Amino acid sequence: MSFWADLQRAFDEGRDEIQLGAPPEHLIDAMTLAARVDQRVTDDELRRMVTLLRRHFHAFHDASDAQIMNTLSDSVSRLRTHGDQEAQARALSQAIRGYGTEGTETAYALAFAVLVENGLSAIERAFSDAFRVLLAIEEERAQAIEAELLAALGPGAP
């Protein structure tokens, strides 16, 4: 079974942290950090984040828009406590690495899923590469995750 299918199944079963090894807050922070890398969150990135939360995070299946916006706002606040974006990425990746390979790969996949909506800009690609390094994911493994996500996401499929 593919990485993306495993991820979907785990979230569908409500195993947000247990199976994937990283707290949902860290995974949400990875998506938020990715969306904010170019200093603005586009409508497409925001829609992708909301869709990923509702569809794949058990706690958000029936959450209202207000609850999700509060969660994303809390994520921004958590990230800001670490300073600039580089410091945020370092602190977050260090925390996620403590949960093992499943946690790091899931965080990378969710961050990439947010960025890839309309193709990656140069800034987004640079972030993706730097985040991969900080998460200690080998380049070949990251490419495999990206390929699976691109295939699974396809046109209009979050």
C-alpha positions as CSV (number, residue, x, y, z in Angstrom):
1,M,0.0,0.0,0.0
2,S,1.3,3.5,-0.7
3,F,2.3,6.1,1.8
4,W,-0.6,8.3,1.0
5,A,-3.1,5.4,1.3
6,D,-1.6,4.4,4.7
7,L,-1.9,8.0,5.9
8,Q,-5.5,8.3,4.8
9,R,-6.4,5.0,6.4
10,A,-4.8,6.0,9.7
11,F,-6.6,9.4,9.8
12,D,-9.9,7.8,8.8
13,E,-9.6,5.4,11.7
14,G,-9.0,8.3,14.1
15,R,-5.4,7.4,14.8
16,D,-4.1,11.0,14.4
17,E,-1.1,10.5,16.7
18,I,-0.9,6.9,17.8
19,Q,-0.2,5.3,14.4
20,L,1.6,8.3,12.8
21,G,3.8,9.1,15.8
22,A,3.4,12.8,15.8
23,P,0.9,15.0,17.7
24,P,-1.7,16.6,15.4
25,E,-0.5,20.1,16.5
26,H,2.9,19.4,15.0
27,L,1.4,18.2,11.8
28,I,-0.9,21.2,11.6
29,D,2.1,23.5,12.3
30,A,4.0,21.9,9.4
31,M,1.1,22.7,7.1
32,T,0.8,26.3,8.5
33,L,4.6,26.9,8.2
34,A,4.5,25.7,4.5
35,A,1.5,27.9,3.7
36,R,3.2,30.9,5.2
37,V,6.6,30.4,3.6
38,D,6.1,33.2,1.0
39,Q,4.7,35.6,3.7
40,R,1.1,35.1,2.5
41,V,-1.4,32.3,2.6
42,T,-3.4,32.0,-0.7
43,D,-7.0,31.0,-0.8
44,D,-5.9,27.7,-2.5
45,E,-3.5,27.0,0.3
46,L,-6.1,27.8,2.9
47,R,-8.7,25.6,1.2
48,R,-6.2,22.7,1.0
49,M,-5.4,23.0,4.7
50,V,-9.1,23.1,5.7
51,T,-9.8,20.1,3.4
52,L,-6.8,18.1,4.8
53,L,-7.9,18.8,8.3
54,R,-11.6,17.9,7.7
55,R,-10.9,14.8,5.6
56,H,-7.8,13.4,7.4
57,F,-7.8,14.5,11.0
58,H,-10.3,12.7,13.0
59,A,-10.9,15.6,15.4
60,F,-11.8,17.9,12.6
61,H,-14.3,15.8,10.6
62,D,-17.3,17.8,11.9
63,A,-15.5,21.0,13.0
64,S,-17.0,24.3,12.1
65,D,-15.2,26.8,10.0
66,A,-14.7,28.9,13.1
67,Q,-13.1,26.0,15.0
68,I,-10.7,25.3,12.1
69,M,-9.8,29.0,11.8
70,N,-9.1,29.1,15.6
71,T,-6.9,26.0,15.2
72,L,-4.9,27.6,12.4
73,S,-4.6,30.8,14.3
74,D,-3.3,28.8,17.3
75,S,-0.8,27.2,15.0
76,V,0.5,30.6,13.8
77,S,0.8,31.7,17.4
78,R,2.7,28.5,18.4
79,L,5.1,29.0,15.4
80,R,5.7,32.7,16.2
81,T,7.0,31.9,19.6
82,H,10.1,30.5,17.9
83,G,11.1,33.7,16.0
84,D,11.5,34.0,12.3
85,Q,10.5,31.4,9.7
86,E,14.0,29.7,9.8
87,A,13.8,29.4,13.6
88,Q,10.3,28.1,13.4
89,A,11.3,25.4,10.9
90,R,14.2,24.4,13.0
91,A,12.2,24.2,16.2
92,L,9.3,22.4,14.6
93,S,11.5,19.9,12.7
94,Q,13.5,19.2,15.9
95,A,10.2,18.4,17.8
96,I,8.9,16.2,15.0
97,R,12.1,14.3,14.6
98,G,11.7,13.2,18.2
99,Y,8.7,11.1,17.0
100,G,10.5,9.1,14.4
101,T,10.3,8.4,10.7
102,E,6.5,8.2,10.5
103,G,6.1,11.6,12.1
104,T,8.7,13.3,9.9
105,E,7.4,11.8,6.7
106,T,3.9,12.7,7.6
107,A,4.8,16.3,8.4
108,Y,6.8,16.5,5.1
109,A,3.9,15.1,3.1
110,L,1.3,17.4,4.6
111,A,3.5,20.5,4.1
112,F,4.1,19.4,0.5
113,A,0.4,18.8,0.0
114,V,-0.4,22.3,1.0
115,L,2.3,23.8,-1.3
116,V,1.6,21.8,-4.4
117,E,-1.9,23.0,-5.2
118,N,-0.8,25.2,-8.1
119,G,2.8,24.0,-8.6
120,L,5.7,25.0,-6.5
121,S,7.2,28.5,-6.8
122,A,11.0,28.8,-6.3
123,I,10.5,29.9,-2.7
124,E,8.2,27.0,-2.0
125,R,10.6,24.5,-3.5
126,A,13.5,26.0,-1.5
127,F,11.3,25.7,1.7
128,S,10.4,22.1,0.8
129,D,14.0,21.1,0.3
130,A,15.2,22.9,3.5
131,F,12.3,21.4,5.5
132,R,13.2,17.9,4.2
133,V,16.8,18.4,5.4
134,L,15.7,19.6,8.8
135,L,13.4,16.6,9.1
136,A,16.4,14.3,8.2
137,I,14.5,12.8,5.2
138,E,16.7,11.5,2.4
139,E,16.2,13.2,-0.9
140,E,15.2,10.0,-2.6
141,R,12.6,9.2,0.0
142,A,11.2,12.8,-0.2
143,Q,10.9,12.4,-4.0
144,A,9.0,9.2,-3.6
145,I,6.6,10.8,-1.1
146,E,6.1,13.8,-3.5
147,A,5.5,11.4,-6.4
148,E,2.9,9.5,-4.4
149,L,1.2,12.7,-3.3
150,L,1.1,14.1,-6.8
151,A,-0.4,10.9,-8.1
152,A,-2.9,10.7,-5.2
153,L,-3.9,14.3,-5.3
154,G,-4.4,14.5,-9.0
155,P,-6.7,17.2,-10.3
156,G,-9.0,18.4,-7.5
157,A,-8.3,15.6,-5.1
158,P,-6.9,16.8,-1.7
